[in-house]
C-alpha cells in the first residue's frame, strides 16, 4: 500500500458524509420504501437495488426482509444528532490521522461490520476491510457511495481479498470470529493493537408479568436473522411454573420462518435428534424449546432454564458475562426492552468493548 497523504476532510465533514449516506440508504430501509431526493444519481440507486436482490439470491440466509432490516438499523445510526452525541464523549481529531486500522468482519448477518467501518473512518483513521465470503459485496458498495459523497474517502478505504498480514501495513486490527478463530487471531496479531471478538449470544429474563405485546416483541429478538446474530436471544430464563404454552402462542406470527428452506432443514434436523434421543421438548412446528443450561442453542431451538431468585440469577449472569452480548427483559438492571435486541445504539459496543475509545487512543509507532 502507498503512503497516505494529509487530507483536508475534517471531523464535521466526515459526520456530514455519513449523514448523507444514511439519507441515501433510508430509501432501502424497508421493502416498500420509496424513492426520495437522496438518490446521489439514478445509476447508484438502480445498482444498489439490483445488488440487494443479487445478495439475497447468493446468500440464502440474507433474505430481503433481513437485508432491509439491517439497512434500517444502519440508518438509525446515521442521524446527525446521534452521531454528535456519540462522538462528543471522545477526543476525536479534527483532521484525518496517518493510522491504518484493519477490520476482519463476520458474515452472519448483512453488513454486520458496518459499525466498525463507521468507527474507523469517523475517528479519522484509514480503513482496511477483510470481508467475509458470506457478505462480500454490500459494504464494498457502501464505500463507493461514501466516495461519491466525499471523494477524499477514496484514499481512506480499501478492501483486501487475501489474508491480512504485516505486509498489509496496518497499525491496529479489530477481528470478529468464532471462538476457534479468535484464538488464532490472538496469536497471529499479538504484536498489534487489537480487539478480538468471540462468540456471544443474548438471553431474555421473564417474570411472568409480561404483556402479550412484550412476548410477541420477544419473538423478534429470537427470530430476526433466523437467530444467527450475537444479539439474537438464544436462551430464556423463566420462573418456576411459567406458562411456556402461552409464550409460544404469542410467537405464532413468526411461523413464516419455517418457509425458509435452510431454517426448516435445521429445525427438522434438531427435531429428529430430540425425538431419536428422547429429549423432552416443546414443538410449535417452527421452533423447539429445550430445557438446557447452555446459553448457545442451535438454529431452530431456544433453550430455557428455570430460576428461583432474581438476585441469584443476576449473579449467575454476571459470572457468564463474557458469553452474553445483551439481556432482554424488565427484571435485570441495564436490560434491553423486548423487541429491541437488534436495534443497538451507536454506543452499544460488541462484547462491551468501547471501540471508539480504542481507536481514539491509537498512536503512531
Residue pairs with C-beta under 8 A, 6 or more apart in sequence:
1 100
1 128
1 158
1 168
1 169
4 98
4 100
4 126
4 155
4 156
5 155
6 95
6 96
6 98
7 95
7 96
7 152
7 155
7 156
8 95
8 152
9 17
9 95
9 96
9 150
9 152
9 153
10 94
10 95
11 87
11 92
11 93
11 94
11 95
11 122
11 124
13 150
14 121
14 122
14 124
14 150
15 80
15 83
15 84
15 87
15 122
16 80
17 146
17 149
17 150
17 153
18 78
18 83
18 118
18 121
18 122
18 146
19 78
19 79
19 80
19 83
20 38
20 149
21 78
21 142
21 145
21 146
21 149
22 74
22 75
22 77
22 78
22 79
23 38
23 78
24 38
24 39
24 40
24 44
24 145
25 71
25 74
25 75
25 78
25 142
25 145
26 33
26 36
26 38
26 75
27 33
27 34
27 35
27 36
27 38
27 39
27 45
28 48
28 49
28 52
28 68
28 71
29 68
29 71
29 72
29 75
30 68
30 72
31 64
31 65
31 68
33 68
35 45
39 45
40 145
40 148
40 149
41 148
44 144
44 145
44 148
47 141
48 141
48 145
51 137
51 138
51 141
52 64
52 67
52 68
53 64
54 137
55 62
55 67
55 110
55 135
55 137
55 138
56 62
56 63
56 64
56 67
59 107
59 134
59 135
60 260
60 261
60 262
61 134
61 225
61 226
61 228
61 262
62 109
62 110
62 135
63 260
66 109
66 110
66 224
66 225
66 226
67 110
67 138
69 224
69 225
69 342
70 109
70 110
70 111
70 112
71 110
71 111
73 342
73 343
73 344
74 111
74 114
76 82
76 343
77 83
77 114
77 115
77 118
77 346
82 345
82 346
83 122
83 346
86 345
86 346
86 347
86 356
87 122
87 356
89 347
89 356
90 123
90 356
90 357
90 360
91 360
92 122
92 123
92 124
92 360
93 123
93 124
94 124
95 124
96 124
96 125
96 126
96 152
96 156
97 124
97 125
97 126
97 362
97 364
98 364
99 125
99 126
99 171
99 172
99 362
99 364
100 125
100 126
100 127
100 128
100 169
100 170
100 171
101 120
101 125
101 126
101 127
101 128
101 170
101 171
101 172
101 173
101 174
101 359
101 362
102 128
102 129
102 130
102 160
102 164
102 168
102 170
102 172
102 173
102 174
103 113
103 116
103 117
103 120
103 127
103 128
103 129
103 130
103 173
103 174
103 175
104 130
104 164
104 173
104 174
104 175
104 176
104 177
104 185
105 112
105 113
105 116
105 129
105 130
105 131
105 132
105 135
105 139
105 176
106 112
106 113
106 132
106 176
106 177
107 131
107 132
107 133
107 134
107 135
107 136
108 134
108 225
108 228
108 229
108 230
109 225
109 228
109 229
110 135
110 138
111 135
111 138
111 139
111 142
112 135
112 176
112 229
113 129
113 131
113 135
113 139
113 176
114 139
114 142
115 346
115 350
115 355
116 174
116 176
116 355
117 127
117 129
117 139
117 142
117 143
119 355
119 356
119 359
120 126
120 127
120 174
120 359
121 127
121 146
121 153
121 156
121 157
123 356
123 359
123 360
125 156
125 359
125 362
126 155
126 156
126 157
126 158
127 156
127 157
127 158
128 158
128 159
128 160
128 164
128 168
128 170
129 139
129 140
129 143
129 157
129 158
129 159
129 160
130 159
130 160
130 163
130 164
131 139
131 140
131 159
140 159
143 153
143 157
143 159
146 153
146 157
147 153
147 154
147 157
160 168
164 170
164 173
170 192
171 192
171 193
171 362
171 364
171 365
172 192
172 193
172 194
172 358
172 359
172 362
173 189
173 192
173 193
173 194
173 195
174 194
174 195
174 197
174 355
174 358
175 181
175 182
175 185
175 189
175 194
175 195
175 196
175 197
176 197
176 350
177 185
177 197
177 198
178 198
178 199
179 198
179 199
182 196
182 197
182 198
185 194
185 196
186 196
189 196
193 358
193 362
195 351
195 353
195 355
195 358
197 350
197 351
197 353
198 322
198 351
199 230
199 296
199 323
200 230
200 322
200 323
200 324
200 325
200 350
200 351
201 230
201 232
201 233
201 234
201 235
201 295
201 296
201 297
201 323
201 324
201 325
202 221
202 230
202 231
202 232
202 233
202 234
202 324
202 325
202 326
202 327
202 328
202 341
203 233
203 234
203 235
203 236
203 237
203 295
203 317
203 324
203 327
203 328
204 218
204 221
204 233
204 235
204 236
204 237
204 327
204 328
204 329
204 338
205 236
205 237
205 307
205 310
205 313
205 317
205 327
205 328
205 329
205 331
205 332
205 335
206 236
206 237
206 238
206 239
206 242
206 247
206 329
206 331
207 239
207 310
207 329
207 330
207 331
208 238
208 239
208 241
208 242
208 243
209 330
210 218
210 330
210 338
212 250
214 330
214 338
214 339
215 246
215 247
215 250
215 251
215 338
216 250
216 251
216 253
217 337
217 338
217 339
217 340
218 233
218 247
218 250
218 251
218 328
218 338
218 339
219 250
219 251
219 253
219 254
220 254
220 339
220 341
220 342
221 231
221 232
221 233
221 328
221 338
221 339
221 340
221 341
221 342
222 232
222 233
222 234
222 251
222 254
222 287
222 302
223 251
223 254
223 257
223 287
224 232
224 342
225 232
225 342
226 257
226 260
226 262
226 263
226 299
227 234
227 297
227 299
227 300
228 299
229 342
230 325
230 350
231 325
231 326
231 341
231 342
231 344
232 341
232 342
233 302
233 328
233 341
234 295
234 296
234 297
234 302
234 303
235 292
235 294
235 295
235 296
235 297
235 302
235 303
235 304
235 305
236 247
236 289
236 302
236 303
236 304
236 305
237 304
237 305
237 306
237 307
237 313
238 244
238 304
238 305
238 306
238 307
239 306
239 307
239 308
240 306
240 307
240 308
242 306
244 282
244 289
244 304
245 282
248 282
248 284
248 287
248 289
251 284
251 287
252 284
254 286
254 287
255 284
255 285
255 286
257 263
257 286
257 287
258 264
258 267
258 285
258 286
263 299
263 300
266 298
266 299
266 300
267 286
267 287
267 288
267 299
267 300
268 300
269 300
270 288
270 298
270 299
270 300
270 301
271 283
271 288
271 300
273 279
274 281
274 288
274 290
279 290
280 290
280 291
281 288
281 289
281 290
281 291
282 288
282 289
283 289
286 300
287 300
287 301
287 302
288 300
288 301
288 302
289 301
289 302
289 303
289 304
290 297
290 301
290 302
290 303
290 304
291 303
291 304
291 305
291 306
292 303
292 304
292 305
293 303
293 305
294 303
295 303
295 320
295 323
295 324
296 303
296 323
297 303
307 313
310 331
310 332
313 332
314 332
314 333
317 324
317 327
317 332
321 352
325 350
325 351
326 336
326 341
326 344
326 348
327 334
327 335
327 336
328 335
328 336
328 337
328 338
328 340
328 341
329 335
329 336
329 338
330 337
349 355
349 356
